[in-house]
Amino acid sequence: MPDQHYTDAGLAALYDAMNPRQSTGDFAFYLPMIMAAGAVLDVGCGTGSLLHWARESGHEGRLVGLDPAEGMLGQARRRDDVEWVHGDLSTAAWDSEFDFAVMTGHAFQVLLTDEEVRTAFAAVRRALRPGGRFGFETRNPAARGWERWTPAQVWEAGDVRSWNDAGPFENGYVRFTTTYESPRWEAPRYSESTLRFLDVPALSRFIEEAGLVVDEQYGYWDRTPVTGTSPEIITIVRRPLTGSPATSP
């Protein structure tokens, strides 16, 4: 079953309530980088909340949100002073147009194959101007965060309750089911997802292959270093000022 976060308009409408801007620290971490950039691409923008926040904070440049889910973009289009594009990095064709690109909410982990990761990095590199940067995060597999994705952890938004139930870690992947229930619904709704967990060495190989350079890397939103217990691998890469473009996959 496809992830209904992306296909169910009703669940898309709940997304921001279930995931408020300050709930994880990623939006506050990336916002200053967005505000300092003239042109910004938000990959997997979802409901557009981060770019909405940038406009509310006074960003006057170009803001573009890219997402494959019309349900999410329907929420994003509440603002019409941002460019909203239906698609993903496999269909992106921007060329040296952005100073900063960002991928929040661990969306990087939905790139499940080596080919998808290579395609994403190549597309981002093309979209960035020389010297432009790309910020994204992936959960550190060493922290084994999926072990805490259990029905004991419940999120609530109004009368909707939600929880995750994760399967085992297998060859770098974790599958999990998210359940949503409300007294207003005849039956619960479900979302099934698979995420890929890359460690720092594997991530570094993809970055180098794409012709990008790591500028910063942290284990949490407070900018502490990546360690064996860090929950995150937060990475800021840069397109070099010189050099030939990386070969597309």
Secondary structure, 3 states (H helix, E strand, C coil): CCCHHHHCHHHHHHHHHHCCCCCCCHHHHHHHHHHCCCEEEEECCCCCHHHHHHHHCCCCCEEEEEECCHHHHHHHCCCCCCEEEECCCCCCCCCCCEEEEEECCCHHHHCCCHHHHHHHHHHHHHHEEEEEEEEEEEECHHHCHHHHCCCCCEEEECCEEEEEEEEEEECCEEEEEEEEECCCCCCCEEEEEEEECCCHHHHHHHHHHCCCEEEEEECCCCCCCCCCCCCEEEEEEECCCCCCCCCCC
